């Protein structure tokens, strides 16, 4: 499993991103609550480190510590973004876990929310090069996940079990020393 890195030198991140050859994509997510701070995947860190001295992370989180829940109807679409991409976006929003909520075609009879700001718990994310947009719901606490999954997926016992078994109870626990 790959790692996710928090980089507080936003200027260096953006300079290195711009220095990459045309057509090379380095996925970088700005921290929603801490301006100038960015979250990147291990693959992106390797790309950016190739353009200078290695970037020094202020936090490193093992990707497996940010669980992703895929309800049955979301388990195989080719348009799903990568798990690394999802995990980086979740950490940028100070989340601890995420669930797929729907697409315009598979809303499960519920209206799809339209996020109004990066701080929203709901966000959209698509696979690069895909046309299929997906709505996701990040969780900032275990209690929030348990309540939401019970309300939104009442017939899915696996969803509630998933939420109850989240590795950490809150975002700060992912960043504590020795948490990798």
C-alpha positions in Angstrom: 0.0 0.0 0.0 1.3 3.4 -0.8 1.7 6.4 1.4 0.2 9.9 1.4 2.4 12.9 2.2 1.6 16.4 3.6 3.9 19.0 2.2 3.9 22.4 3.7 6.2 24.1 1.1 3.4 24.9 -1.3 5.7 27.1 -3.4 8.1 24.3 -4.1 5.3 21.9 -4.9 3.8 24.3 -7.5 7.2 25.2 -9.0 8.0 21.5 -9.5 4.6 20.8 -10.9 5.1 23.5 -13.5 8.6 22.2 -14.4 7.3 18.7 -15.3 7.3 17.9 -19.1 4.0 18.6 -20.9 1.6 15.7 -20.6 3.0 14.5 -17.2 0.3 14.9 -14.5 1.3 15.3 -10.9 -1.9 15.1 -8.8 -1.7 17.6 -6.0 -4.5 18.4 -3.6 -4.4 21.7 -1.6 -5.3 21.2 2.1 -8.8 22.5 2.5 -8.2 24.1 5.9 -4.5 25.0 5.8 -3.5 27.3 3.0 -0.1 26.7 1.4 -0.2 23.0 2.4 -0.6 20.2 -0.1 -1.3 16.5 0.0 0.3 14.1 -2.6 0.5 10.4 -3.3 3.7 8.4 -3.2 3.8 8.4 -7.0 3.4 12.1 -7.2 6.1 12.6 -4.6 8.5 10.5 -6.8 7.7 12.7 -9.8 8.2 16.0 -7.9 11.3 14.7 -6.2 12.8 14.1 -9.6 12.8 17.8 -10.2 15.0 18.7 -7.2 15.9 17.8 -3.7 13.4 15.5 -2.1 10.4 17.3 -0.6 10.2 17.1 3.1 6.8 15.9 4.4 5.4 17.2 7.6 3.2 14.1 7.9 3.1 10.7 6.3 0.0 8.5 6.4 -0.2 4.9 5.2 -2.9 4.7 2.5 -4.5 1.7 4.1 -5.4 3.8 7.1 -8.0 5.7 5.0 -10.7 3.1 4.2 -12.9 3.4 1.1 -16.4 1.9 1.1 -17.9 0.8 -2.2 -21.5 -0.2 -2.1 -22.5 -3.1 -4.4 -23.5 -0.8 -7.3 -20.1 0.9 -7.3 -17.8 -2.1 -7.2 -16.8 -2.4 -10.9 -17.3 0.8 -12.9 -14.3 1.6 -15.1 -14.8 5.3 -14.4 -13.9 5.1 -10.7 -10.8 7.2 -9.8 -7.8 5.5 -8.3 -7.8 4.7 -4.6 -4.7 6.7 -4.2 -6.4 9.8 -5.7 -9.4 9.3 -3.4 -7.2 8.9 -0.3 -5.2 12.0 -1.1 -8.4 14.0 -1.6 -9.9 12.7 1.7 -6.8 13.8 3.7 -6.8 17.2 2.0 -10.4 17.6 3.4 -9.2 16.3 6.9 -11.2 13.1 6.5 -10.5 9.6 7.9 -12.5 7.6 5.4 -14.8 7.9 2.3 -17.7 6.2 0.7 -19.0 6.2 -2.8 -22.4 7.9 -2.8 -23.5 7.8 -6.4 -23.4 8.9 -10.0 -26.1 10.5 -12.1 -27.0 7.0 -13.3 -26.7 5.2 -10.0 -28.1 7.5 -7.3 -30.0 4.7 -5.6 -33.2 6.7 -5.6 -31.7 9.5 -3.6 -30.9 13.0 -4.8 -27.2 13.7 -5.4 -25.7 16.6 -3.4 -23.9 19.3 -5.2 -20.9 20.4 -3.2 -20.6 24.2 -2.9 -17.1 24.5 -1.4 -14.0 22.4 -0.8 -15.0 22.2 2.9 -18.1 20.2 2.1 -18.1 16.5 3.2 -19.5 15.6 -0.3 -17.2 16.0 -3.3 -17.0 14.9 -6.9 -14.1 13.0 -8.4 -13.6 11.3 -11.7 -11.0 9.1 -13.2 -8.6 11.1 -15.4 -9.8 10.8 -19.0 -13.2 9.5 -18.0 -16.6 11.1 -18.4 -18.3 9.4 -15.5 -18.5 11.7 -12.5 -18.8 10.2 -9.0 -20.1 11.8 -5.8 -18.2 10.8 -2.6 -18.8 11.4 1.1 -15.8 11.8 3.3 -16.0 11.4 7.1 -14.1 13.4 9.6 -15.0 11.2 12.6 -16.0 7.6 13.1 -19.3 8.7 14.8 -20.2 10.7 11.8 -19.5 7.7 9.5 -21.6 5.3 11.7 -24.6 7.7 11.7 -24.4 8.5 8.0 -24.0 4.9 6.8 -26.9 3.7 9.0 -29.1 6.5 7.6 -28.0 6.4 3.9 -27.5 2.6 3.5 -30.1 1.2 6.0 -30.4 -2.2 4.3 -26.6 -2.6 4.0 -25.2 -4.3 7.2 -21.8 -4.3 5.7 -21.8 -0.5 5.5 -22.5 -0.1 9.2 -19.9 -2.7 10.1 -17.4 -0.9 7.9 -18.1 2.5 9.6 -17.9 1.0 13.1 -14.5 -0.6 12.4 -12.7 2.5 11.1 -9.1 2.5 12.2 -9.2 6.0 13.8 -11.9 8.1 15.4 -10.7 11.4 14.1 -8.3 13.1 11.6 -5.8 14.1 14.3 -5.2 10.5 15.1 -3.9 9.9 11.5 -1.3 12.6 12.0 0.0 11.7 15.5 3.6 10.6 15.8 4.1 6.9 15.1 0.8 6.6 13.3 2.2 5.6 9.9 
